[in-house]
Amino acid sequence: MQKVIRFTAFSHCDHDSQYLLSFQILQTSVASLRTSRTTEFERALFQLHTQLLGIAQQAIEPFDTSSGYNTNMTTSRSSVNQEFLNFLEVQARSQTRILEAEVRAGQELLRIHKSQHASELAALEHEATGLRLAKEETERLCAELRANLRSCRNELACHVASTTTIKR
């Protein structure tokens, strides 16, 4: 015994013609999307339209009594599943490429930061060495000035003492 399943809302002839027109439009869009699946959006849209077309076909086609479903639907479902698997595989490959590119960019950025750090460290060490030399030179000059100041004080004290003795 064969069963025919139809939507009850489409029992009126206007609804049937609208449904068939919608079904034909869906078939046309699936056919056009099948040839132009270049972007992820188009692949997802193709997947959605294919699933909707399968549901619509299942709703209007008679069921086989021995297996419980139409053999055309089996091939349609397997092709839909294959398309979905292909979509997932392409998505995974593109995500892998993106992640690999991000890893390479991160490694390059790390290398750049390391080289900048090494050059900054070398410049800071060079500057620190220069500052140490300047400090030592300043300390040497300061010690010379102190010695000159002491000798000047001693000479001044001698001159003041001799001037005082002369005045007396």
Order of alpha helices (4+ residues) and beta strands (2+ residues): alpha-alpha-alpha
